[in-house]
Amino acid sequence: MTEQHPERTTAGVGPWPGGPEAWPDDEHYDPELLEHGDSRNVIDRYRYWRMEAIVADLDEHRHPFHVAIENWQHDMNIGSIVRSANAFGADTVHIVGRRRWNKRGAMVTDRYQHVQYHADVAELAAWAEANGLPIIAIDNVPGCVPVETFAWPERCIMLFGQEGPGLTDDAVAAAEAVVEITQYGSTRSINASAAAAVSMFSWVTQRSALVPGGPSRPWAGSESAPRSR
């Protein structure tokens, strides 16, 4: 007999079995969801929970890395990047440039993910400096560091550009390091949302205390990051 995956279908669950008499009295739970069911795409731990309760619980163990995205062309990838940021437990997503972005790819994860807006790269850089967060740009430009050899800072902002043109010159200039996603095929670049997911996974494997066994890379205790321009 094949062992089933521990998480249930993303289609959701029906009303809490047993009716109101069987409902849990914990304040995390939403009576409306208990009565009518929970169709949201959330992990089993958060089934029937109020949205505010989920956000508060996530805030207890978010990772200390941030994700920033330049938004000059209404890039369709932004929603997918927000969704990945939620999946990897990013602290905050920063939208740089246009305030409006296509939320379809986020699959409503933006409700659970902190999102902050900055008018331009200079404003993001000033915010990062004030909060002691180095900016790490992700792009395949001359002088960049392969992600496999890069030591992620414990606290940082990963900065991604638009699909196609990549990061602006101002963004690269604001970065303490520029990291590339190493590729082995014929294409010059990979999808921006894929690059973001790879970068976040790389940080998690190096730095996350939530990974079974703890951080696995030899530089996990270092606070420094190599500089590259």
C-alpha positions as CSV (number, residue, x, y, z in Angstrom):
1,M,0.0,0.0,0.0
2,T,1.4,3.4,-1.0
3,E,1.9,5.8,1.8
4,Q,-0.1,9.0,1.4
5,H,1.4,12.4,1.5
6,P,0.8,13.9,5.0
7,E,-0.8,17.1,3.6
8,R,-4.4,16.9,2.3
9,T,-5.5,18.1,-1.1
10,T,-5.3,21.9,-1.8
11,A,-9.0,21.7,-2.6
12,G,-9.7,22.2,1.1
13,V,-11.8,20.6,3.7
14,G,-15.5,20.5,4.6
15,P,-17.2,21.7,7.8
16,W,-15.7,20.6,11.1
17,P,-17.1,17.1,11.8
18,G,-19.6,16.8,14.5
19,G,-21.3,20.2,14.3
20,P,-21.0,23.2,16.6
21,E,-20.9,21.0,19.7
22,A,-17.6,19.5,18.5
23,W,-15.9,22.8,17.5
24,P,-12.6,23.7,19.2
25,D,-12.8,26.7,21.4
26,D,-9.3,28.0,20.6
27,E,-9.3,31.6,19.5
28,H,-7.2,30.7,16.4
29,Y,-10.3,29.2,14.8
30,D,-12.8,31.0,12.6
31,P,-16.4,30.0,13.3
32,E,-17.4,30.7,9.7
33,L,-14.8,28.3,8.5
34,L,-15.7,25.7,11.1
35,E,-19.3,25.8,9.9
36,H,-18.9,26.0,6.2
37,G,-15.5,24.4,5.5
38,D,-12.1,25.8,4.5
39,S,-11.2,25.9,0.8
40,R,-8.0,27.9,1.2
41,N,-4.7,26.6,0.0
42,V,-3.1,26.4,3.5
43,I,-1.2,23.7,5.2
44,D,-3.1,21.4,7.6
45,R,-1.8,23.2,10.6
46,Y,-3.8,26.3,9.6
47,R,-7.0,24.7,8.5
48,Y,-10.0,26.6,9.9
49,W,-7.7,29.3,11.4
50,R,-8.5,33.0,11.1
51,M,-6.3,34.8,8.6
52,E,-5.0,37.2,11.3
53,A,-4.1,34.1,13.5
54,I,-2.1,32.6,10.6
55,V,-0.2,35.8,10.0
56,A,0.6,36.1,13.7
57,D,1.8,32.5,13.8
58,L,4.0,33.0,10.7
59,D,5.5,36.1,12.3
60,E,6.8,33.9,15.1
61,H,9.2,32.0,12.8
62,R,9.7,34.0,9.6
63,H,13.3,33.8,8.2
64,P,15.4,37.0,8.5
65,F,15.8,37.4,4.7
66,H,13.8,39.8,2.6
67,V,12.9,39.7,-1.1
68,A,12.8,42.8,-3.3
69,I,11.5,43.0,-6.9
70,E,11.9,45.9,-9.4
71,N,8.5,46.6,-10.9
72,W,8.8,48.9,-13.9
73,Q,6.9,46.8,-16.5
74,H,4.1,45.1,-14.6
75,D,6.0,41.8,-14.6
76,M,3.8,38.7,-14.4
77,N,6.4,37.0,-12.3
78,I,5.9,39.1,-9.2
79,G,2.9,37.2,-8.0
80,S,4.8,33.9,-8.3
81,I,7.8,35.4,-6.4
82,V,5.4,36.5,-3.6
83,R,4.1,33.0,-3.4
84,S,7.6,31.5,-3.2
85,A,8.5,34.1,-0.5
86,N,5.6,32.9,1.5
87,A,6.5,29.2,1.0
88,F,10.1,29.8,2.1
89,G,9.1,32.0,5.1
90,A,10.6,35.3,3.9
91,D,10.2,38.2,6.3
92,T,8.9,40.8,3.8
93,V,8.5,41.3,0.1
94,H,9.5,44.8,-1.2
95,I,8.0,46.0,-4.5
96,V,10.2,48.7,-6.0
97,G,8.7,51.0,-8.6
98,R,5.1,50.7,-9.7
99,R,2.8,50.0,-6.8
100,R,0.3,47.9,-8.8
101,W,1.4,44.4,-9.7
102,N,-0.4,41.3,-11.1
103,K,-1.5,39.3,-8.1
104,R,-2.8,36.2,-9.9
105,G,0.4,34.2,-9.5
106,A,0.4,34.9,-5.7
107,M,-2.6,32.6,-5.2
108,V,-3.7,34.9,-2.4
109,T,-0.5,34.3,-0.4
110,D,0.0,38.1,-0.3
111,R,-2.7,38.0,2.4
112,Y,-0.2,36.2,4.7
113,Q,3.0,37.8,3.5
114,H,4.2,41.3,4.5
115,V,4.5,43.5,1.4
116,Q,6.2,46.9,1.5
117,Y,6.5,49.5,-1.3
118,H,9.4,51.7,-2.4
119,A,9.3,54.4,-5.1
120,D,12.7,53.5,-6.5
121,V,16.0,51.7,-5.7
122,A,17.4,54.7,-3.8
123,E,14.5,54.5,-1.4
124,L,14.9,50.7,-1.0
125,A,18.7,51.2,-0.4
126,A,18.1,53.8,2.2
127,W,15.6,51.5,4.0
128,A,18.0,48.6,3.8
129,E,20.9,50.7,5.3
130,A,18.7,52.0,8.1
131,N,17.8,48.4,9.0
132,G,21.2,46.9,8.6
133,L,20.4,44.7,5.7
134,P,22.8,44.2,2.8
135,I,21.3,44.1,-0.6
136,I,22.2,41.0,-2.6
137,A,21.4,41.3,-6.3
138,I,20.6,38.2,-8.3
139,D,21.5,38.5,-12.0
140,N,24.0,37.1,-14.5
141,V,26.2,40.1,-15.0
142,P,30.0,40.3,-15.3
143,G,31.7,39.7,-11.9
144,C,28.8,37.9,-10.3
145,V,29.3,35.1,-7.8
146,P,27.9,31.6,-8.5
147,V,25.2,30.8,-6.0
148,E,26.8,27.4,-5.2
149,T,29.8,29.2,-3.7
150,F,28.1,32.2,-2.2
151,A,27.8,32.6,1.6
152,W,24.4,34.2,2.3
153,P,24.3,36.7,5.1
154,E,21.9,35.7,7.9
155,R,20.0,39.0,7.3
156,C,19.8,40.4,3.8
157,I,17.5,41.6,0.9
158,M,17.5,39.5,-2.2
159,L,16.9,41.9,-5.1
160,F,15.5,40.6,-8.4
161,G,14.9,42.4,-11.7
162,Q,12.3,42.3,-14.5
163,E,12.0,39.3,-16.8
164,G,14.1,40.0,-19.8
165,P,16.1,43.2,-19.0
166,G,17.1,42.0,-15.5
167,L,18.2,44.5,-12.9
168,T,18.7,48.2,-13.6
169,D,22.2,49.7,-13.3
170,D,21.0,51.5,-10.1
171,A,20.0,48.2,-8.5
172,V,23.3,46.6,-9.3
173,A,25.2,49.6,-7.9
174,A,23.2,49.4,-4.7
175,A,24.1,45.8,-4.1
176,E,26.8,44.6,-1.8
177,A,27.2,41.4,-3.9
178,V,25.7,40.1,-7.2
179,V,24.9,36.4,-7.3
180,E,24.1,34.3,-10.4
181,I,22.1,31.2,-10.7
182,T,24.5,28.8,-12.5
183,Q,23.1,27.3,-15.7
184,Y,24.2,24.3,-17.7
185,G,22.1,24.4,-20.8
186,S,21.7,26.6,-23.9
187,T,19.4,29.4,-22.6
188,R,20.9,32.6,-21.4
189,S,18.6,33.1,-18.5
190,I,15.9,31.4,-16.4
191,N,12.5,32.7,-15.4
192,A,12.7,35.4,-12.8
193,S,10.3,33.6,-10.4
194,A,12.4,30.4,-10.8
195,A,15.6,32.3,-10.0
196,A,13.9,33.7,-6.9
197,A,12.8,30.3,-5.7
198,V,16.3,28.9,-6.3
199,S,17.9,31.8,-4.3
200,M,15.5,31.4,-1.4
201,F,16.1,27.7,-1.2
202,S,19.8,28.3,-1.3
203,W,19.5,30.6,1.7
204,V,17.3,28.1,3.6
205,T,19.8,25.2,3.1
206,Q,22.6,27.4,4.4
207,R,20.9,29.4,7.2
208,S,17.6,28.1,8.3
209,A,17.3,26.7,11.9
210,L,14.0,25.1,10.8
211,V,15.8,22.6,8.4
212,P,16.1,19.2,10.0
213,G,19.6,19.0,11.5
214,G,20.1,22.8,11.2
215,P,22.2,24.8,8.7
216,S,24.3,22.4,6.6
217,R,27.0,24.5,5.1
218,P,30.4,25.2,6.6
219,W,30.0,29.0,6.5
220,A,26.6,29.0,8.2
221,G,28.1,30.7,11.3
222,S,29.7,33.5,9.3
223,E,28.0,36.9,9.1
224,S,30.1,38.0,6.1
225,A,29.3,37.9,2.4
226,P,31.8,38.2,-0.4
227,R,31.7,41.5,-2.3
228,S,31.4,41.5,-6.0
229,R,30.6,44.1,-8.6
